[in-house]
Amino acid sequence: MPPTLASLVQHSALKLTVRAGADRLGTPVRWAHASELADPVPYMDGGELLLVTATNLDAEDPESMRRYVRRLAGAGVAGVGFAVGVNYDDVPAALVAAAEEAGLPLLEVPRRTPFLAISKAVSAAIAADQYRAVTAGFEAQRELTKAALAGDGPAELLARLAAHIDGWAALYDTSGAVLAAAPDWAARRAARLTPDVERLRDRPAPASVVVGDSEDRVELQSLGTGRRARGALAVGTGAALGTAERYAVHSAVALLTLTTARSRSLQGAEQRLGAAVLRMLLAGQPDHARAVAGDLYGGLLDAPFRLLIAEATAPTGSELLTETMEAAAARTGEALLLVPEAERVVVLAADGGSAVAACAAYAEAQDDRAPREGGAEDSDVVVGLSAPSGPIAVSAAYKQAEQALSVARRRGRALVEHEELAAGSVLPLLADDAVRAFADGMLRALYEHDAKGRGDLVASLRAWLSRHGQWDAAAADLGVHRHTLRYRMRRVEEILGRSLDDPDVRMELWLALKTTEAATPAEA
């Protein structure tokens, strides 16, 4: 603890006497400073014990003393030490009354106690407090380092940190999720700070911010040394951190950052191994791939998995997605094979696992943002997800993911699963500028004919195709004679220069009609 007015009063060699403010002797003293200026405030920082003899003060004038003491109290002066036997034989009553009124501690300094002795006592106490803080900081550093090297994860390190700061500590991953907390009850408190962690993540590391509410004061520290933080540490205390506590927190940040950097290096090696495994799977060599995968990825190949291809549409799109998936997989202990490819990343993840779920949630959040004008380009990332697959069908799964990715781009969605394409209709695929241009060009002459009031060729063609060329049924739908319908279909052939006997022509006309029908509501 730093020196206080109480500790100076209790110092047997100083012989100080309390004349006012006895209830505020617990005030810390940052320094002792002698000044005979009528207004020393411009030269004070706050927290000083001001030592005076009143050489330049009218210490017996009540109004003068009230102004003087108010100025000192407003500047945060810890207290006043008044030397008797120099200019005044006793502490002037006006000064005592002003100090009592302002609540400023006033100490009487006997003539035999030089101001230098008080300054030395304060300096020695401050030095001793700093030494205790440094010693406690080094002790904390040793304990935290031992916990970090134990290899049991961050839980023990956080537990020791919480004990040193007499509070709680929590570790977050890059997504803002709580990885560990100490004591256990702090996990719920830490979870409420996820939005603050997310905002801190967007700032270059290292960065820190103080947040809190009526419960406690919380300091958030980012982890990492690169452009993006790799996690965050939260420490909650009842008051601002002292010197010893600050040493402990800085040590924890350094150790967790080092652990994170080491993990990233290990992850790089794992990615290179994963790339080799993926190449073997795509080459149709599942047995070789399984042998190379070993314990790291072997479990992933023993159960159905999904292959996804993510393509960044923003500078950090795929990075944010993969960090989210990695964090989800780490929390549940899932294996995750991740291979970066320029602006894309290929991932093998357990079917039905937390990583795939995290990917879907991330994509849903992208789609839920403000309505997009430019389609998928306004999302951070576009993802194509294959159907569940196994080691012998990775090549097919890769093609499925590629096809789903292409559709996701066209539809302006952050994620499309191949199963949607296989189980759905082909009609949504017609919402493409090139297909619409083809349809408009193919049917334009018919629409122009109908616009001039010469007949309903487009409606007649649609009815005839929908009835598979059955004249009577199509004519009944239109409410015309079948001979009228036959005449209209001959006119369609003449105008288009195409034969309706050709199945390819009928297919193209039907798709062109469906394309224009799908476009009409959007254009209306």
N, C-alpha and C positions, 0 to 999 in steps of 0.2 A: 504493500500500500504506500502511496506517496505521503509525504509529511502533511500533517494537518495543524490547525491552530491549537487543537487540544494536545497534540504530541509536543508542541513547542512549550505550551504552558506547563506540561508535566516534566519538561527537561529540567533537571535539578540545578544545573549550572547557570541557567538563564534567569531564574528568579522572576518570571513574568507574572503579572497580576491582571485578572480580567476585570475591566471597568464597565464594559457594555457588550451586549450580544452574546451572553453566555450560552444561549440556546443554539448558536451557530458555530460552535467551535469545531464541528466535524468538517468544515470547509477545507478542501485540499489547498495546499500552498505550492504554487509553481515556482516561486522565487521570492527572495527578500530584496527590497530596493529602497535605498535612502534618497529622499528628495526634499528640498526646502522650497521648491517652487510653489507659488500661490495656486497654480493650476498644473499639476503634473500629469493630468489625464492624457494629453496628446502623446506622452511617452510611455504609456502603460499598455500592456497586452491583455490584462485580466488575469486574476489568480494570484497577484502579488500581495505580499505583506509589506505595506508601505511604512517605512520608518521615518519619523519626523521629530524635530525639536521645536517647531513653530517659530523659527527665526523670522520668517516673512509673513506670518499669519497673525491676524488679530483674534487669537484663540479665545478671548473672553467676550467677544461680541456674538450673541446668539444668532442673529440673522446671517452674519458672515460665515459662521460655522455650519449653519444649515445648508447654505449654498455649497460650501466646500465638501461636506460629507455626502450630499446628494450626488454631486459630480463623481465622487469616488465610487459610490455604490452603483451608479449607473454604468460605470466603466468596468464593473466586475472585479474590483479590488477585493481580495479575500479578507483584509482587515487592516487596521492601523496600529502601529506600535509607537506610543508616545513616550519620549525620553524625559523623565523628570530630573530636576536638579541642574538643568542647563539654562533654559530661558524661563522655565516655570518650575516652582518647587513642587507643584502638584498638578495633576491633569485638570485643566480648566473645566469648570462645571458646564460651560456652554458647549464644549466639545463632547462631553459625556452625554449631555441631553440630546444633542444632534445625532450622535451615534445610536443612542437608544431609539430615537424616533425613526431613523432610517434602517434600523436592524443591522447595522454594520458593526462587527466585533471590534472592540477597542481594548488594546493591551497596554498596561503601564510597564515601561522599561526602566529599571532602577539605574542610577548614575553609574554604578560599578559594572554594569553590563554593556559593553560597547556594541554598537550596531554590527561591527565585523563578526563578533561572536555569534550573533543571530544568523547572519548570512552564511557563516561556516556551518552552523547546525543544519540550516535548510539545505545547503549544498550537499553535505554528507548524507542526509536522509534521502535526498533525491538520487544520489549515486548508489546508495545501498538498495533502494527500490529498483533502480535500473539493473543492477547486478542480479537481484533476485529474479527479475523478469527474464533477463538473458539466460540465466541458469535454468529457470523453469522452461524457457523456450527450447534450449538445447536438449533438455530431458525429454520434452515432448517430441522433438525431432527424432531422438533415438528410439523412443517407443513406437512412433508412427512408422519409421523405417523398418523396424523389426516386424511390425504387423504387415507392411506391404510386401516384405520378402518371404513371409510365411507361406504365400501361395494359396491362401484360403479365400481369396476374393477381397472385395473392399469392406465387407461387414466388420471385421475386427479393427481395421483402420478407423472406420467411422465411429465405432464404439469408444475407442481410446480418445479420439478427437473430441467427442461429445463430453467425455469425462473431464478433459483439460479445460474446456471452455465453460463448463458447468451449464450446458444447454443441450441442444440436439444438432444432428448433422444428417444430411441426405445427399445421395449421389443420383444424378439424372443422366440419361443417355441423350443422344442427339435429337430425338423426337420430343424430349421433355418428359418422358415417362420416368418414374422413380425406380431406380435399380436396387437401391438398398437404403436403409435408414437406421439410425440408432438414437435413442432407444426405439423399441418396436413401435411404440405409440406415435412416434414422429412421422411414420409413413403417411398417415391420413393428413396431418398438417402439411407435409411437404407436397402432397398431391394437389393441394389447392393453389400452389404457386406455379403450376405448369405454364399458364399464360405468360408469367414473368420470365420464366426460363426460355420460352420460345422467342420472346423479344430480345433477350440477351444473346441468344444464338445467332441472331442476324447481325450482331456487331462483331468487328474483327477481334480475335483473341490476342492477348488477354483483356478481359473486360470485367467490370464488377458493378453491382447496383445494390442499394439498400432498400428493402421493402419491409412491410410489416403492418400489423394492425394492433388492436388492443391486447392481443395475446403476447406478442414478443417482437423483438427487432431481428430481422432476418437479412443476412448479407449473402448475395449470390455471387459466385466467382466462376467465370468460364474456364474450361480446361482445354488446353491445346495451344499451339504456337503458330498455327497457320492462318490462312484467310478465314476459315470457318472453325468455330468451336466444335470440339469433339465430345462435349458433355458439360456438366455444370455441377458445382458443389454448393450446397446451401448450409449455412450455420445459423441457428436461432438461439438468441440469448435474451436475457432480461434487460440488458443495458449495452452500451457501446463496448466493443472489445478493448481490453487493456493490452499493454505491451506483450505480456507473456502469451495471452490468448491469440494476439495477432501473429506472433512467431509460429504458434501451433497451426493456425489456419494456413499461413503461407507455406509451411512445410507440407501440409496435406495437399495443397494445390500442386506443388512441385512433384510430389510423389505420384499423385493421380494422373498428372499430365505425362510424366515419364512412362507410367504404366500404359496409358492410352497410346503414346507414340510407339512403344514396343509392340502393342497389339496391332497397330497399323502395319508395322514392318512384317509381323507374322502373317497378317492378313494378305499382304502382297505376295508372300511365298505361297500361301494357300490358293490365291487366285491363279497363280501360274500353274500349280498342280491341277486346279479345276479346269483350266483351259486345255491341258493335255487330256484329261478325262473326257471332256466334251468332244474334242477332235476324234478320239477313238470311238465314242458312241456314234457320232455322225458318219464315221467311216464303216460302221457295221461291225465293230469289234468289241462287243459288250464284255466278253471274258477278259480281254486285255485291260479294258477300262476299269473293271471291277478290281483287278489285281493292283492297278496303279492307285485306285481310290483308297484302298486300305481302310483303316478305321475312320479316317476323316470323312469320306463321302460314301463309304460302303453301305451304311445304313440307309442312305437316301436312295440307293439303287435297289434295295430289297423290297421296296413298297411302291405303289403307284405315285407318280410325281407329275407336276405340271412344268412345261417349258414356257417361259414368257420372254418376249423381246420388248424392251422399253427403249423408246427413242426420245431424246431430249428435244423439246421445242423452246426451252429457255436455258440460259447458261448453266444453271445448277439443277435442272430438272431431274435427270437420271440419278444424280448424286443424292438428292434429297430422298428419292424413292428408295434407292438401295439402302441408305442409312436407316430408313423406317423399317424395311424388311429385315435388315440385319439385327436391329434392336428387338424386333418381335421374335425372331428366331432365337436370339440369345436368351431372352426371358424364359423360353420354354425348352431350351436345349436342343432345338432342331438343327439338323445339318442344312446348309444352304450353299449351293454351288453357284458362284457368281463370276461371270467373265465379261469384263469391259471390252467393247469393240468401238473405238473412236467415239462417235456421238451416241452410240447404242450400248446396251448391256443385255447379255443373255443370262437367264437365271433358271436353274433347276431347283424347285422347291416342293416339299411334300404336299401331295394332294390333300386338301382339307386341313392343312396346317395353319399355324399362326402367321407365317410369312405371306402366304397367298391371301389370307384374310386382311392383313395389313395393307397389301398392295391394292386390294379391292376398295378398302376404306379410303386410302389415299386418293385413288382415282375418283371415287364418289365425291370426295371433298372438292376435287378440281371441277367436277361437273356441276357442283352446287354453287360455284362462285357466280358472280354477276353474269347475265346472259352475254354470250360471246357473239361478236360480229364476224370474226374471222374463222370460226370453227375451232378445230383442235389446236391451231397455232396459238390460241390464247391460253392453253393449258401448259403447265410446266413440262409435262411428259405425256407421250401417247404409248399405250401398251397393248400388245396382242398376246392373248393367253391360249395355249393349246388345250385340248382335251386331256384327261388323265392318260398317262402313258407309262411305258416301262423301258428298260435298257435296249431291247431289240427294236424299238420303234421310235427312237429319238429323231431320226431323219424325218419321219412323217410328222412328228410333233413340231419340229422346227418349221416345216412348211405350213402347218396349221397356224402357228403363231405369226408367221409372216403374213398369211392371208388375213388373219384377224387384225393385225396391225394396219394393213392397207385399208381395211374397211373402217377402222377407228379413225384414221385420218380423214376419209371421205365423209363420214357421218359427223365429224366434229365432236367425237367422244374421247374421253381420256383412256378408256379401256373397253375392249371388245373380246369376248370369249368365243373360241371357235365353235363351241357347242351352240351358241346363238345362231350361227350361220347354218349349221347342219340341221337344226331343228326348226328354223324359221322359214320365212318366205324369201324368194329371190327378189321380190318387188322392191324392198328397201334399197337393194343394190342399184336400182335404176335411178336413184337420186344423185346423178352424176352429171356434170355439165356436158361432158362429151356425149353421153347417152341421150340427154335431152335435146342437144343440137341435132343428133341423128334423127330423133323422133319428129322434131319440128320440120326438118327438111323433108322427111318421107311423107308427112301428112299435109304439108302446107297447101299443095294444089287442091286437095279435097276440101280443106277449110275455106279456101278462097272461092271454090265453086259454090259451096253452101252459103257463103256470105252474100253472094249475088242473088240469092233466092231461087236457085235452080233445082233445089232438091236437098234431101237430108242424106247425103252419101256417107258422112262419118257415122251417124247414128245407125244407118242401115248396115254398114260394114261391121260395126261393133255387135249388133244383134246377130248377124249371120255367123260371125266367128264364135260368139258365145254359145250358139246352138250347133257348133261343129258342122256348119254347112247344111243343116236341115232346113229346106226352104219353107215348108209349111209352118214349122214351129217358130222360125225367125219372123216370117210374115205376120203370124198371129201376134207376136210380141209388139210388132210395129203398128198393127192395125191396118195393114195394106194387103192387096192381093199378091199371091206368090209371083205372078208375072211381072208386077211392078218391081218386086224385089230383084228378080232376075235381071230386069233392065238396068236397075241401079248398079248391080254388081258388074255388069258389062261396062257401064260408064266408069266405074272405079278402075277396072283393068285398062281401059283406054287412056284415062287421065294419068295413071301411074306408069303405064307401059310395063306392067308386071302381070303375070298370070296367077290367078288365085288357085289354080290347080297345083301349084308348087308349094309343098308343105313348109319350105324355108321362108317363102314369101308370107304365108299365113302367120307363121311364128313371129316374123319381124313386125308385121302389121299389128299383131295383138300386143306385143311388148311396147310398140310405139304408142298405141292407144292407152295402155296402162300408165306409161310414163307421163303422157300429157294429162291424164286424169289426176295423177299424183301431184303434178305441178300446179294445176289450176287453183286449189284452195290457197296456196301460198302466194299466188299472183293476184288473187282477188282482193 
